[in-house]
Amino acid sequence: MPKIVVNAFLTLDGVMQAPGGPDEDREGGFVHGGWQAPYADEVMGRLVTEGFADADGFLLGRKTYEIFANYWPKVTDPNDPIAAALNSRPKYVASRGLERVAWNNSSLIKGDVVAEVRKLRQQPGRTLQTWGSTELLQTLLKHDLIDEYRLFIFPVVLGAGKRLFGNGTMPVALKQVESATSAKGATYHRLERSGKPEYGQMG
């Protein structure tokens, strides 16, 4: 049964909108696109590549699907592990607006996203991964469908933009199973579910 794994590039204040470039996602008048670029380095690149390696498939929202589908099919280098994974493995696209998806091995989820994701979790495999897909993530968070987080957190605060954890997120306790820090101050946290939050009294 595959785990649902969330991969997210985040600012210190939790913004995940348009890390990759100025025109990636300007929705809501967002003017900070490309905020991740100054922190790119070998450590973060290696962790991203390693993350793609264990994906059996990808769960994507419409906007992320369209961004990926416009770029990755053009990357035909067989030695590019990210392109190889994205271009060959199944992609499940949650969208109310798309009529069809043409990228290799893509299929539409048009009905009840929660029910369809639960069906996908019954199939064999290691991980179904999300990248980006902020709106889809809110649905997964509200229905407690996420098994693992791989968070790349960068030392920048933007104060506005789409955030990973929105209102309606279900409470959950997590345990850290891997971490790393880059020379440019970015941190990586791999976190798995460990039940419900526990509470106590300090002192």
N, C-alpha and C positions, 0 to 999 in steps of 0.2 A: 504494500500500500504506500504510494508516494506521499511524502510530506509536502505541504504547501510552504514554500520558502520565499520570504520577501527580501529582495535586494534593494537597498535604497541609498542614494547619495543625499546626505542631509547637511544643512547648515547647523550651527550650534543651537539655533532657536527652532529647529525642526522643519525648516522649509526644504521641500524636495522639487520645487518647480524649476524647470529649464536649467539644469546644471551644465548642459553640454554646449550651449551656444546662445547668442542673443535672440535668434529667431525661433528657437526650439518651441517655446510656448509663451506667448505674450498675453494670454487670457487674463482678464482682470486688470489690464494695464501694467503687467509685470515688466519692469525695466532692468532687472538684474540678471538676465539670462547669460549663462557662461561663467557663473561664479565659481565653478569647480576647477576650471582650466588652470589657474595659477598654482594649484596644489598637485597637479599630475606628477607622478614619479614612478619609479620602478616597483616600489613596494605595493602601492595601490593597484598598479597595472597587473602585477602578478596575482594578487588576491582576486581581482575581477576575473581574470582568465581561469584560475583554479575553480572559481565558483561555477562558471559555465560548464566545466568539464563533467560535473555530476548531475546535470539537468537531463531528465528524460523528456521534458517538454516545457512549454512556456505558456503562462496564463497572462494575457495582455488586454488592456483596455483599448478602445478604438484609437485614441490619439497616439499612444505609444506604438501600437501596431502600425499606424500609417507612417510614423517617423522611421521605424525600423524597416518597413517594407520599401521605403523610398531610398534606403541607403545600403542595407546589408546584402541584398541580391547582387549588387554591383561589385561586391568584394569577392572575387573568385579565386583568391590565393588559397590552395588546399592546405597550406601550412598556417593559415590564420585560424586559431582554435575557436574564437568567438564567432566568426563568420560561418565556419563549418557547423557549429552547433545550431546557430539560428537558422541557417538555410536548409538544414536537413531534418531537424527534429520537429515533432508536432507543436503547433501553435494554436491555442484555443483563445478566440477573440470574443470578448464580451462587448456587444454593441447593440443598441436599439436602432441605430440609423443606417448601418451598413447593410447592403443587400447581398453582397458577395465578397469573398476574400480570395485573391488570386495568388498570393505568395505560396510557394511550395509547402505542402503539408500543413496548411492552415485550414481551420474550420471555425464557423461562427457559433457562438452561444447566443441565441436570440430570445429564449424564453426565460425561465426562472434561473438566474445565475447561481443562486445558493444551491438549488437542487442539482444543477449540472456539475458544480464543483464537487459536491458530495459524491456524485457518481464517479467523477474522475479519480477521487481519492480511493475508490474501491479497485482500481486497476493496478496491475503490478508495476513496480518501478521504485526509484529512489526519491526523486524530487520533481515537483512541478514548480517552476520558478516564476515570480513576477519581477519585472523591472519597470520603473516608472509606474504608470497606471494608477494615479492617485485616486481617481473616483472609484475604480474597481476595488482598491484597497479599503475604502471606507465600508463597502458592503461586506468584505471579508472580515474586517475588524468587528463590525457590529454583530456578526454571526459566529464569532469565535472560531474561525476556520484557519488560522495561521499557526503553523507548528514551529517555525524557526525564522529568526531575523538575522540578516547579514547587513549590518549598518556601517556605512562609510561616513564618518562625521568630520566635517571640515571646520577650521577655526575662523569662521566668518558669521556675522549676525546681519540679517537683512530686514527683519521687522515686518515683512509682508510676503505673501505668496502662499501657495498650496502646501499644506503640512501633512506629514504622515499620519499623525494621530489626531483625528477629528473628534467632535462630539459623538457620543454613542459607542466609542471603543469599549469593548468588554474588558473588565479587569483580569489580569493574568500575571502570575509570577514567572520570572525567567531566570535561567542560570547561564552564565557565560562559559562557553566551551573553547573559545579561541579569541585572541586579541592581538593587535599589532599597532605600532605607531610609526609613521613615516617621518623622514627628516624635516619635512615641511609642516609638521604639526597635525596632520590628519590622523585619525584613529579609526581602527576597524574593530567591530564587536560582533562576534557570532554568538547568538543567544538562542537557547532552546526552551521550550515550555517546561515549567516545573510545578504545575498545579495552580491553585488560587493564591492570591496574596494573603499573607499572614500579618497580624497586627499585634502590637504590644505597647507598653508604656516605657518611655525612655527614663532612665534614672531610677 
